[in-house]
C-alpha cells in the first residue's frame, strides 16, 4: 500500500454507495398518494418516499400494474425497477447476463465518463467472477460458522451489558443506545479495531451511504474528506497487520494472495463494503424489530408466550425491515423481462423491499407474522454469488439480542416519533424513542 495515500488522493472525489437518481427530492410539498400519480411519473428512487415511510403503496401499485418499470434521468440514465419476487430472484442469480461490475446502486450511465475527479473505486460486491470469487473467499473465513461459534459468548456478554445499562421509566433513543452500540462493538471485533475509536466505523458507514443534505453530510466534498480519512487510518492498520496478522478482515486482505497488492482505491472500496455490510443490516433490523412488534402487538404477545419462535422471528423481521432496499445490476446485452425490451447497459434495480412483500410469495406481506412458514425465503440477503457474506453474523446478533430482551423486559414501548434515514438504498432509522419495562 502506498505511503503517499493522502497526497495521492487529495484532489479526487471519494466514492459513495448512493448516487442521485431522482429529481423529485428537490420538490417541496406533500408527496401525492400512489394512486394519484401517473404511472410513468412514479420513480421509486425517491429518498423522501423512504424517509417519510410512504414507499410501500408505490411498490404495491408497481407490482400490480407495472412490475418492470422504466425511468430515465439526466444524472443516472436508463434504469428499470423490478418489484416482483420471481423477477428479482431470476436476475440476482444470473451473473452471466446481469453484471455487478458497474455498481450496486443507481449511478451514472456506463457509456458516459465519470465526472471529473471521481474515483473509480472497486469493491468485490461490484465485481463479476473470477475476481469477485477470489476476493470474497479471502475474507470469508472471518465470518465462517466455526469462527462465529467462538464469538457467541462475547456477543452475549456485550448484549447483556448494553441491555442492563438501559434506563427504566425514561425515554431514550433505541438506535443510539442499543442498535448502534452493539453493531459498532461487533464491527470493531471483526476489524480488530481500537475499541476506544470504534465510533469512527459507524461514522464512515453513514458517510458512505448518505445523501448530501440528508442530515449526515452536507456535500460530496465532505464525503470525500471523511472517506479519505478512513483510507489513511486503515492504511496504517494494513501496514501493522502485514507484520503482525490478527485474523481480522484487514489481516486477511493484507496476506491474501489475490488482495495483498491492492491499489488504495480498491482497498477503500472493500473497506466500505465490509463496514457498511457489517453495520446496516444488523443495526436497522435491531431497530426495525422493536418497531414491528409495537405495530403488531398480537405478535409481541405471541413471542412472550413462546420465545422459541425467536429464530424464525429474526428471519421475519429481516424480511419485514429489508435493511437495504435494493441492489443494482447492469444488462450485459439486449434482453427481455416480462415483455419489456431491456437494452445492453441499462441498469436493473432489484427492489428487495418490494419483493419481500410480494403477496404471491408472502401472503399478507405487509404484516409482521413471527411464525410465518417461509420467512427464511426473504430477499434481504440477496441470492446467487453476491448473497450477503455476513448473513450468519447478523442473524446471530439479532437472535442473541432478542433472547436477552425476553429475559429482561416485560415490554419495550415506542413512545414518540420515528425518524427514518433519508435514503432509498439504506432503509433505516435515526431515532426510535422507547421506554422499557423490566420483568419483576
C-alpha positions, 0 to 999 in steps of 0.5 A: 500500500502506498505511503503517499495515500493522502497526497495521492488522493487529495484532489479526487472525489471519494466514492459513495454507495448512493448516487442521485437518481431522482429529481423529485427530492428537490420538490417541496410539498406533500408527496401525492398518494400512489394512486394519484400519480401517473404511472410513468411519473412514479420513480421509486428512487425517491429518498423522501418516499423512504424517509417519510415511510410512504414507499410501500403503496408505490411498490404495491401499485408497481407490482400490480400494474407495472412490475418492470418499470422504466425511468430515465434521468439526466444524472443516472440514465436508463434504469428499470425497477423490478418489484416482483419476487420471481423477477428479482430472484431470476436476475440476482442469480444470473451473473452471466447476463446481469453484471455487478461490475458497474455498481450496486446502486443507481449511478451514472450511465456506463457509456458516459465518463465519470465526472471529473475527479471521481474515483473509480473505486472497486469493491468485490460486491461490484465485481463479476467472477473470477475476481469477485470469487477470489476476493470474497473467499479471502475474507470469508473465513472471518465470518465462517460458522466455526469462527462465529461459534467462538464469538457467541459468548462475547456477543452475549456478554456485550448484549447483556451489558448494553441491555442492563445499562438501559434506563427504566421509566425514561425515554431514550433513543433505541438506535443510539443506545442499543442498535448502534452500540452493539453493531459498532462493538461487533464491527470493531471485533471483526476489524480488530479495531481500537475499541476506544475509536470504534465510533469512527466505523459507524461514522464512515458507514453513514458517510458512505451511504448518505445523501448530501443534505440528508442530515449526515453530510452536507456535500460530496466534498465532505464525503470525500474528506471523511472517506479519505480519512478512513483510507489513511487510518486503515492504511496504517492498520494494513501496514501493522497487520502485514507484520503482525496478522490478527485474523481480522478482515484487514489481516486477511486482505493484507496476506491474501494472495489475490488482495495483498497488492491492492491499489488504495482505491480498491482497498477503500472500496472493500473497506466500505463494503465490509463496514457498511455490510457489517453495520446496516443490516444488523443495526436497522433490523435491531431497530426495525424489530422493536418497531414491528412488534409495537405495530403488531402487538398480537405478535409481541404477545405471541413471542412472550408466550413462546420465545422459541419462535425467536429464530424464525422471528429474526428471519421475519423481521429481516424480511419485514425491515429489508435493511437495504432496499435494493441492489443494482445490476447492469444488462450485459446485452439486449434482453427481455423481462416480462415483455419489456425490451431491456437494452445492453447497459441499462441498469436493473434495480432489484427492489428487495423491499418490494419483493419481500412483500410480494403477496404471491410469495408472502401472503399478507406481506405487509404484516409482521407474522413471527411464525410465518412458514417461509420467512427464511425465503426473504430477499434481504440477503440477496441470492446467487454469488453476491448473497450477503457474506455476513448473513450468519453474523447478523442473524446471530446478533439479532437472535442473541439480542432478542433472547436477552430482551425476553429475559429482561423486559416485560415490554419495550414501548415506542413512545414518540416519533420515528425518524427514518434515514433519508435514503432509498438504498439504506432503509433505516432509522435515526431515532426510535424513542422507547421506554422499557419495562423490566420483568419483576 
